[in-house]
Amino acid sequence: MTFLDEVKNAVTPRAALLVIGVLGLQLLFIASYVGALHKPKPTDVAFGVVAPQQMSQQLVSQLDGLPGGPLDPRTVSSEAEAREQIMNRDIDGALIVSPQGSTDTLLVASGGGTVLSSALERILTQVEAGQQRTVRTVDVAPASPDDFDGLSSFYLVVGWCVGGYLCASILAISAGTKPANRQRALIRTAVMAVYAVAGGIGGAVIIGPILGALPGSVWGLAGLGALVVFSVGMITLALEALTGIIGIGLAVLIIVIAGNPSAGGAFPLPMLPDFWRAIGPALPPGAGTWAARSIAYFRGNAVTGPLLVLSAWAVAGTALTLLLSMRRRGGPDDGRTEAASSPSPSGGSTAV
């Protein structure tokens, strides 16, 4: 047999398709990350304006008409209301116009992303200079000095997501992608739940008490971490049960390729292109990053939506995993799954 014949026998159609699939994921990774992050610019940033009544609407119109549409301005009744809206994460900044002097106040929240705060300061400084006015910046929710560029929340969530799909992938590689029956599926779900709790607590303790990178409730972050890990792990298990080993690639597509660049980590959501800004809040990395920043810097405000998103992924993954454990066998991974789940000579079972 020639070397070429051996290669033909070794490279099965299934293996070739898997390699092509990996190449596709690689190219999508490049396209997604570079597409989302290569040219960040603020667009339609929710922005408040507090000014005397006679000039308020004129200033809002001026800010709304800035080239490139960086701001989405709206009138706010008072400085106190503007501060409250920033802390509730309804707006990302506000300009407080002084009715007497020529120095106005810009309110920002670097805890939501220092890149965005710096962009707002640059924009408003230019606008004010055109009116022969100056602006001073007040950070109402400052990022920790140990949280460079406000990135710690994002990296924390990325770590939780990686743990979730790696744990699910290990379960698939060691014992087959499809659980042999509902009992096996329940065991995998329980393993993932225990792992998620451990991962959530561990991540919160590392980033809080040990490194001091994030303020806020350690237990609040731990609970968020457990939900992030569990939601990512269970949707990965569900995809594996549905499509076999391909499910690992699909999980990477959802979490890493689509989720990470759209999470608002390196650049907050208002600085991302429209597509990534739209999908980010609906995916676990984006929901987790938003919630982690809210816990750390915004008194835990505005977390209901992200927690519902994470819960929906967790419920969908769990339900799909349990439902698929009841269907008939017949896929290419099934023989391995059944063998892995058969009783061992000692009377125990070798798979989860």
Sine and cosine of phi, psi and omega as CSV:
sin_phi,cos_phi,sin_psi,cos_psi,sin_omega,cos_omega
0.00,0.00,0.74,-0.67,-0.02,-1.00
-0.98,0.22,0.24,-0.97,0.03,-1.00
-0.88,0.47,-0.62,0.78,0.01,-1.00
-0.90,0.43,-0.63,0.78,0.04,-1.00
-0.90,0.44,-0.64,0.77,0.03,-1.00
-0.90,0.44,-0.64,0.77,0.04,-1.00
-0.89,0.45,-0.69,0.73,0.01,-1.00
-0.88,0.48,-0.62,0.78,0.01,-1.00
-0.95,0.31,-0.54,0.84,-0.06,-1.00
-0.97,0.23,-0.60,0.80,-0.06,-1.00
-1.00,0.00,0.99,-0.11,0.01,-1.00
-0.98,0.17,0.34,-0.94,0.04,-1.00
-0.83,0.55,-0.61,0.79,0.00,-1.00
-0.91,0.42,-0.68,0.73,0.02,-1.00
-0.90,0.44,-0.65,0.76,0.02,-1.00
-0.89,0.46,-0.67,0.74,0.01,-1.00
-0.90,0.43,-0.61,0.79,0.03,-1.00
-0.90,0.43,-0.67,0.74,0.03,-1.00
-0.89,0.45,-0.68,0.73,0.04,-1.00
-0.89,0.46,-0.62,0.78,0.04,-1.00
-0.89,0.45,-0.66,0.75,0.04,-1.00
-0.90,0.44,-0.66,0.75,0.05,-1.00
-0.87,0.50,-0.66,0.75,0.04,-1.00
-0.88,0.47,-0.68,0.74,0.05,-1.00
-0.88,0.47,-0.63,0.77,0.01,-1.00
-0.88,0.48,-0.72,0.69,-0.03,-1.00
-0.93,0.37,-0.61,0.79,0.05,-1.00
-0.91,0.41,-0.60,0.80,0.06,-1.00
-0.85,0.52,-0.76,0.65,0.00,-1.00
-0.88,0.47,-0.73,0.68,-0.04,-1.00
-0.89,0.46,-0.65,0.76,-0.06,-1.00
-0.94,0.33,-0.75,0.67,-0.06,-1.00
-0.93,0.38,-0.73,0.69,-0.01,-1.00
-0.94,0.35,-0.64,0.77,0.02,-1.00
-0.88,0.47,-0.62,0.79,-0.04,-1.00
-0.98,0.18,-0.56,0.83,-0.26,-0.97
-0.90,-0.43,-0.05,1.00,-0.12,-0.99
-0.98,0.22,-0.35,0.94,-0.06,-1.00
-0.56,-0.83,0.92,0.39,-0.04,-1.00
-0.94,0.34,0.67,-0.74,0.09,-1.00
-0.44,-0.90,0.61,-0.79,0.00,-1.00
-0.93,0.36,0.70,-0.72,0.03,-1.00
-0.64,-0.77,0.82,-0.57,0.05,-1.00
0.80,0.60,0.71,0.70,0.05,-1.00
-0.95,0.32,0.82,-0.58,0.02,-1.00
-0.88,0.47,0.86,-0.50,-0.18,-0.98
-0.62,-0.78,0.74,-0.67,-0.01,-1.00
-0.99,-0.12,0.48,-0.88,0.05,-1.00
-0.77,-0.64,0.86,-0.51,0.08,-1.00
-0.91,-0.40,0.93,-0.37,-0.08,-1.00
-0.50,-0.87,0.34,-0.94,0.11,-0.99
-0.81,0.58,0.55,-0.84,-0.15,-0.99
-0.83,0.56,-0.61,0.79,-0.08,-1.00
-0.93,0.36,-0.33,0.95,-0.01,-1.00
-0.88,-0.48,-0.07,1.00,-0.10,-1.00
-0.88,0.48,-0.79,0.61,-0.07,-1.00
-0.92,0.39,-0.59,0.81,0.03,-1.00
-0.90,0.44,-0.66,0.75,0.00,-1.00
-0.93,0.37,-0.65,0.76,0.05,-1.00
-0.87,0.49,-0.69,0.72,0.02,-1.00
-0.90,0.44,-0.64,0.77,0.03,-1.00
-0.89,0.46,-0.72,0.69,0.00,-1.00
-0.92,0.38,-0.58,0.82,0.00,-1.00
-0.93,0.38,-0.43,0.90,-0.05,-1.00
-1.00,-0.10,0.18,0.98,0.01,-1.00
-0.89,0.46,0.60,-0.80,0.00,-1.00
-0.83,0.56,0.73,-0.68,0.01,-1.00
1.00,0.08,-0.11,0.99,0.03,-1.00
0.85,0.52,0.78,0.63,-0.05,-1.00
-0.95,0.32,-0.42,0.91,-0.11,-0.99
-0.87,-0.50,0.52,-0.86,0.17,-0.99
-0.89,-0.46,0.99,0.15,-0.16,-0.99
-0.99,0.16,0.48,-0.88,0.11,-0.99
-0.51,-0.86,0.46,-0.89,-0.02,-1.00
-0.96,0.27,0.70,-0.72,0.08,-1.00
-0.84,-0.54,0.60,-0.80,-0.19,-0.98
-0.94,0.33,-0.56,0.83,-0.10,-0.99
-0.40,-0.92,0.24,-0.97,0.05,-1.00
-0.89,0.45,-0.63,0.77,0.01,-1.00
-0.88,0.47,-0.66,0.76,0.03,-1.00
-0.92,0.40,-0.62,0.79,0.03,-1.00
-0.90,0.44,-0.70,0.72,0.04,-1.00
-0.88,0.48,-0.66,0.75,-0.01,-1.00
-0.91,0.42,-0.65,0.76,0.01,-1.00
-0.92,0.40,-0.58,0.81,0.06,-1.00
-0.91,0.41,-0.71,0.70,0.01,-1.00
-0.91,0.41,-0.47,0.88,0.08,-1.00
-0.99,0.11,-0.05,1.00,0.01,-1.00
0.90,0.43,0.48,0.88,0.10,-0.99
-0.99,0.15,-0.54,0.84,0.08,-1.00
-0.75,-0.66,0.32,-0.95,-0.04,-1.00
-0.98,-0.19,-0.18,0.98,0.01,-1.00
-0.08,-1.00,0.13,-0.99,0.00,-1.00
-0.39,-0.92,0.53,-0.85,0.09,-1.00
-0.95,-0.31,0.83,-0.56,0.03,-1.00
-0.96,-0.26,0.95,-0.32,-0.06,-1.00
-1.00,0.10,0.77,-0.64,0.03,-1.00
-0.99,0.14,0.84,-0.55,-0.01,-1.00
-0.96,0.27,-0.33,0.95,-0.03,-1.00
-0.98,-0.17,-0.84,0.54,-0.10,-0.99
-1.00,0.02,-0.18,-0.98,0.00,-1.00
-0.93,-0.36,0.17,0.98,0.03,-1.00
-0.93,-0.36,0.89,-0.46,0.01,-1.00
-0.98,-0.18,0.17,-0.98,-0.06,-1.00
-0.89,-0.47,0.78,-0.63,0.09,-1.00
-0.97,-0.25,0.86,-0.52,0.06,-1.00
-1.00,-0.10,0.78,-0.62,0.04,-1.00
-0.74,-0.67,0.09,-1.00,0.03,-1.00
-0.63,-0.78,1.00,-0.01,-0.05,-1.00
-0.93,0.38,-0.30,0.96,0.08,-1.00
-0.89,0.46,-0.40,0.92,0.06,-1.00
-1.00,0.05,-0.01,1.00,-0.01,-1.00
0.69,-0.73,0.93,-0.36,-0.06,-1.00
-0.93,0.36,-0.46,0.89,0.02,-1.00
-0.90,0.44,-0.67,0.74,0.02,-1.00
-0.92,0.38,-0.66,0.75,0.03,-1.00
-0.87,0.49,-0.68,0.73,0.02,-1.00
-0.90,0.43,-0.62,0.78,0.02,-1.00
-0.91,0.42,-0.66,0.75,0.04,-1.00
-0.89,0.45,-0.66,0.75,0.01,-1.00
-0.89,0.46,-0.66,0.75,0.01,-1.00
-0.91,0.41,-0.70,0.71,-0.02,-1.00
-0.89,0.45,-0.75,0.66,-0.07,-1.00
-0.95,0.33,-0.51,0.86,0.08,-1.00
-0.89,0.46,-0.66,0.75,0.03,-1.00
-0.92,0.38,-0.67,0.74,0.01,-1.00
-0.89,0.45,-0.72,0.70,-0.03,-1.00
-0.91,0.41,-0.61,0.79,0.02,-1.00
-0.89,0.47,-0.57,0.82,0.05,-1.00
-0.92,0.39,-0.32,0.95,0.02,-1.00
-0.97,-0.24,0.21,0.98,-0.05,-1.00
0.84,0.54,0.64,0.77,0.05,-1.00
-0.81,-0.59,0.28,-0.96,0.05,-1.00
-0.86,-0.50,0.27,-0.96,-0.03,-1.00
-0.71,-0.71,0.65,-0.76,0.13,-0.99
-0.92,-0.39,0.59,-0.81,-0.10,-0.99
-0.97,-0.22,0.73,-0.68,0.07,-1.00
-0.85,-0.53,0.83,-0.56,-0.01,-1.00
-1.00,-0.07,0.95,-0.32,-0.08,-1.00
-1.00,0.07,-0.27,0.96,0.06,-1.00
-0.63,-0.78,0.95,0.31,-0.12,-0.99
-0.94,0.34,0.62,-0.79,0.11,-0.99
-0.93,0.36,0.51,-0.86,0.04,-1.00
-0.87,0.49,0.61,-0.79,0.07,-1.00
-0.88,0.48,-0.32,0.95,0.05,-1.00
-1.00,-0.10,0.15,0.99,-0.01,-1.00
-0.89,-0.45,0.99,0.16,-0.11,-0.99
-0.86,0.51,0.82,-0.57,0.02,-1.00
0.83,0.55,0.30,0.95,0.02,-1.00
0.91,0.41,0.45,0.89,-0.11,-0.99
-1.00,0.00,-0.21,0.98,-0.12,-0.99
-0.88,0.48,-0.63,0.78,0.02,-1.00
-0.86,0.51,-0.69,0.72,-0.01,-1.00
-0.90,0.44,-0.74,0.67,-0.02,-1.00
-0.91,0.42,-0.57,0.82,0.06,-1.00
-0.88,0.48,-0.73,0.68,-0.02,-1.00
-0.93,0.38,-0.62,0.79,0.06,-1.00
-0.86,0.51,-0.68,0.73,0.04,-1.00
-0.88,0.48,-0.68,0.74,0.05,-1.00
-0.89,0.46,-0.68,0.73,0.00,-1.00
-0.90,0.44,-0.69,0.72,0.02,-1.00
-0.86,0.51,-0.70,0.72,0.03,-1.00
-0.87,0.50,-0.65,0.76,-0.02,-1.00
-0.89,0.46,-0.77,0.63,-0.06,-1.00
-0.98,0.19,-0.40,0.92,0.09,-1.00
-0.94,0.34,-0.65,0.76,0.03,-1.00
-0.88,0.47,-0.70,0.71,0.03,-1.00
-0.90,0.44,-0.62,0.78,0.00,-1.00
-0.92,0.40,-0.63,0.77,0.02,-1.00
-0.90,0.44,-0.65,0.76,0.06,-1.00
-0.87,0.50,-0.64,0.77,0.00,-1.00
-0.94,0.35,-0.70,0.72,-0.05,-1.00
-0.92,0.39,-0.61,0.79,-0.08,-1.00
-0.99,0.15,-0.45,0.89,-0.12,-0.99
-0.69,-0.73,0.25,0.97,0.01,-1.00
1.00,-0.04,0.55,-0.83,-0.10,-0.99
-0.96,0.29,-0.48,0.87,-0.07,-1.00
-0.95,-0.32,0.87,-0.49,0.06,-1.00
-0.88,0.48,0.60,-0.80,-0.13,-0.99
-0.92,0.40,-0.50,0.87,-0.02,-1.00
-0.36,-0.93,-0.01,-1.00,-0.06,-1.00
-0.90,0.44,-0.58,0.82,0.01,-1.00
-0.87,0.49,-0.68,0.73,0.03,-1.00
-0.90,0.44,-0.63,0.78,0.02,-1.00
-0.90,0.44,-0.64,0.77,0.04,-1.00
-0.90,0.43,-0.63,0.78,0.02,-1.00
-0.89,0.45,-0.69,0.72,0.03,-1.00
-0.89,0.46,-0.65,0.76,0.02,-1.00
-0.89,0.45,-0.66,0.75,0.02,-1.00
-0.91,0.41,-0.66,0.75,0.05,-1.00
-0.87,0.50,-0.70,0.72,-0.01,-1.00
-0.90,0.43,-0.61,0.79,0.01,-1.00
-0.90,0.43,-0.71,0.70,0.02,-1.00
-0.90,0.45,-0.70,0.72,0.02,-1.00
-0.87,0.49,-0.65,0.76,-0.03,-1.00
-0.90,0.44,-0.68,0.73,0.01,-1.00
-0.89,0.46,-0.71,0.70,0.01,-1.00
-0.89,0.46,-0.68,0.73,0.01,-1.00
-0.92,0.39,-0.63,0.78,0.02,-1.00
-0.90,0.43,-0.73,0.68,0.01,-1.00
-0.91,0.41,-0.70,0.71,-0.03,-1.00
-0.87,0.49,-0.72,0.70,0.01,-1.00
-0.89,0.45,-0.67,0.74,-0.01,-1.00
-0.91,0.41,-0.63,0.78,0.01,-1.00
-0.93,0.36,-0.65,0.76,0.01,-1.00
-0.89,0.45,-0.74,0.67,-0.11,-0.99
-0.98,0.19,-0.35,0.94,0.01,-1.00
-0.99,-0.14,-1.00,-0.01,-0.08,-1.00
-0.86,0.51,-0.59,0.81,-0.08,-1.00
-0.98,0.18,-0.81,0.59,-0.07,-1.00
-1.00,-0.07,-0.38,0.93,-0.03,-1.00
0.91,0.40,0.43,0.90,-0.05,-1.00
-0.98,0.18,-0.48,0.88,-0.02,-1.00
-0.77,-0.64,0.70,-0.71,0.19,-0.98
-0.99,0.13,-0.22,-0.97,0.03,-1.00
1.00,-0.06,0.08,-1.00,-0.07,-1.00
-0.93,0.36,0.84,-0.54,0.06,-1.00
-0.89,0.45,-0.67,0.74,-0.02,-1.00
-0.95,0.33,-0.53,0.85,0.09,-1.00
-0.89,0.45,-0.71,0.71,0.05,-1.00
-0.92,0.40,-0.61,0.79,0.02,-1.00
-0.89,0.46,-0.68,0.73,0.04,-1.00
-0.90,0.44,-0.67,0.74,0.06,-1.00
-0.87,0.49,-0.70,0.71,-0.02,-1.00
-0.87,0.49,-0.67,0.74,0.02,-1.00
-0.87,0.49,-0.64,0.77,0.00,-1.00
-0.93,0.36,-0.65,0.76,0.03,-1.00
-0.89,0.46,-0.76,0.65,-0.03,-1.00
-0.88,0.47,-0.71,0.71,-0.05,-1.00
-0.92,0.40,-0.68,0.73,-0.03,-1.00
-0.90,0.44,-0.70,0.71,0.01,-1.00
-0.93,0.38,-0.68,0.73,0.01,-1.00
-0.88,0.47,-0.69,0.72,-0.06,-1.00
-0.95,0.31,-0.59,0.81,0.04,-1.00
-0.94,0.35,-0.51,0.86,0.07,-1.00
-0.93,0.38,-0.71,0.71,0.06,-1.00
-0.86,0.52,-0.65,0.76,-0.01,-1.00
-0.91,0.42,-0.69,0.73,0.01,-1.00
-0.91,0.42,-0.59,0.81,0.06,-1.00
-0.92,0.40,-0.67,0.74,0.02,-1.00
-0.91,0.42,-0.50,0.87,-0.05,-1.00
-0.99,0.15,-0.66,0.75,-0.16,-0.99
-0.83,-0.55,0.06,1.00,-0.04,-1.00
0.98,0.21,-0.55,-0.84,-0.07,-1.00
-0.89,0.46,-0.39,0.92,0.04,-1.00
-0.88,0.47,-0.42,0.91,-0.01,-1.00
-0.87,0.50,-0.52,0.86,0.05,-1.00
-0.89,0.45,-0.69,0.72,0.05,-1.00
-0.90,0.44,-0.63,0.78,0.03,-1.00
-0.91,0.41,-0.61,0.80,0.05,-1.00
-0.90,0.44,-0.67,0.75,0.06,-1.00
-0.88,0.47,-0.65,0.76,0.02,-1.00
-0.87,0.50,-0.72,0.70,-0.06,-1.00
-0.96,0.29,-0.75,0.67,-0.15,-0.99
-0.99,0.11,-0.74,0.67,-0.12,-0.99
-1.00,0.04,-0.80,0.60,-0.13,-0.99
-0.97,0.26,-0.72,0.70,0.01,-1.00
-1.00,0.01,-0.62,0.78,-0.16,-0.99
-0.98,0.21,-0.71,0.71,-0.10,-0.99
-0.91,0.41,-0.76,0.65,-0.01,-1.00
-0.93,0.37,-0.35,0.94,-0.01,-1.00
-0.99,-0.12,0.13,0.99,-0.11,-0.99
-0.98,0.21,-0.21,0.98,-0.07,-1.00
0.98,0.22,0.45,0.89,-0.03,-1.00
-1.00,0.06,-0.93,0.36,0.03,-1.00
-0.88,0.47,-0.67,0.75,0.08,-1.00
-0.74,-0.67,0.79,-0.61,0.00,-1.00
-0.84,0.54,0.37,-0.93,-0.11,-0.99
-0.77,0.64,-0.67,0.74,-0.02,-1.00
-0.90,0.43,-0.14,0.99,0.01,-1.00
-0.97,-0.24,0.05,1.00,-0.01,-1.00
-0.99,-0.11,0.41,-0.91,0.12,-0.99
-0.87,0.49,0.33,-0.94,-0.15,-0.99
-0.83,0.56,-0.69,0.72,-0.07,-1.00
-0.88,0.48,-0.76,0.65,-0.04,-1.00
-0.94,0.33,-0.55,0.83,0.05,-1.00
-0.90,0.43,-0.55,0.83,-0.04,-1.00
-0.96,0.27,-0.66,0.75,-0.10,-1.00
-1.00,0.08,-0.41,0.91,-0.12,-0.99
-0.80,0.59,-0.79,0.61,-0.05,-1.00
-0.90,0.44,-0.33,0.95,-0.04,-1.00
-1.00,0.00,-0.07,1.00,-0.04,-1.00
-0.94,-0.35,0.47,-0.88,-0.09,-1.00
-0.81,0.58,-0.69,0.73,0.01,-1.00
-0.88,0.48,-0.66,0.75,0.01,-1.00
-0.93,0.37,-0.72,0.70,0.03,-1.00
-0.89,0.46,-0.65,0.76,-0.01,-1.00
-0.92,0.38,-0.67,0.75,0.00,-1.00
-0.90,0.44,-0.71,0.71,0.03,-1.00
-0.86,0.51,-0.74,0.68,-0.04,-1.00
-0.91,0.41,-0.63,0.78,0.01,-1.00
-0.89,0.45,-0.68,0.74,0.04,-1.00
-0.91,0.41,-0.61,0.79,0.03,-1.00
-0.90,0.44,-0.67,0.74,0.02,-1.00
-0.91,0.42,-0.66,0.75,-0.09,-1.00
-0.96,0.28,-0.64,0.77,-0.22,-0.98
-0.82,-0.58,-0.25,0.97,-0.14,-0.99
-0.84,-0.54,0.54,0.84,0.07,-1.00
0.85,0.53,0.43,0.90,0.02,-1.00
0.97,0.26,0.27,0.96,0.01,-1.00
-0.97,0.24,0.36,-0.93,0.13,-0.99
0.84,0.54,0.66,0.75,0.03,-1.00
-0.95,-0.31,-0.14,0.99,-0.07,-1.00
-0.87,0.49,-0.75,0.66,-0.01,-1.00
-0.86,0.51,-0.80,0.61,0.02,-1.00
-0.86,0.51,-0.63,0.78,0.01,-1.00
-0.91,0.41,-0.58,0.81,0.07,-1.00
-0.92,0.40,-0.63,0.78,0.04,-1.00
-0.88,0.48,-0.75,0.66,0.00,-1.00
-0.89,0.45,-0.65,0.76,0.02,-1.00
-0.90,0.44,-0.62,0.78,0.01,-1.00
-0.89,0.45,-0.68,0.74,0.06,-1.00
-0.89,0.45,-0.66,0.75,-0.01,-1.00
-0.90,0.43,-0.72,0.69,-0.01,-1.00
-0.91,0.42,-0.71,0.70,-0.01,-1.00
-0.88,0.47,-0.69,0.72,0.00,-1.00
-0.90,0.43,-0.67,0.74,0.00,-1.00
-0.91,0.41,-0.74,0.67,-0.02,-1.00
-0.88,0.47,-0.69,0.72,-0.02,-1.00
-0.92,0.40,-0.64,0.77,0.03,-1.00
-0.87,0.49,-0.71,0.71,-0.02,-1.00
-0.94,0.35,-0.63,0.78,0.01,-1.00
-0.92,0.40,-0.68,0.74,-0.03,-1.00
-0.94,0.34,-0.36,0.93,0.03,-1.00
-0.95,0.32,-0.23,0.97,-0.02,-1.00
-0.99,-0.13,-0.11,0.99,-0.07,-1.00
-0.99,0.14,0.24,-0.97,-0.01,-1.00
-0.93,0.37,0.51,-0.86,0.06,-1.00
-0.98,0.17,0.26,-0.96,0.07,-1.00
0.37,-0.93,-0.09,1.00,-0.02,-1.00
-0.99,0.12,0.12,-0.99,-0.06,-1.00
-0.92,0.40,-0.36,0.93,-0.01,-1.00
-1.00,-0.05,-0.11,0.99,-0.18,-0.98
-0.92,0.39,-0.64,0.76,0.00,-1.00
-0.86,0.51,-0.66,0.75,0.01,-1.00
-0.91,0.41,-0.63,0.78,-0.01,-1.00
-0.90,0.44,-0.71,0.70,-0.02,-1.00
-0.90,0.44,-0.67,0.74,0.00,-1.00
-0.90,0.44,-0.64,0.77,-0.02,-1.00
-0.93,0.38,-0.44,0.90,-0.06,-1.00
-0.99,-0.15,0.05,1.00,-0.02,-1.00
-0.97,0.25,0.39,-0.92,-0.03,-1.00
-0.88,0.47,0.59,-0.80,0.07,-1.00
-0.99,0.12,0.26,-0.96,0.00,-1.00
-0.84,0.54,-0.47,0.88,-0.04,-1.00
-0.99,0.13,-0.03,1.00,0.04,-1.00
0.98,-0.18,-0.11,0.99,0.01,-1.00
-1.00,-0.02,-0.17,-0.99,0.01,-1.00
-0.87,-0.49,0.55,-0.84,-0.13,-0.99
-0.97,-0.23,0.16,0.99,-0.08,-1.00
-0.62,-0.78,0.37,-0.93,0.17,-0.98
-0.86,-0.51,0.00,0.00,0.00,0.00
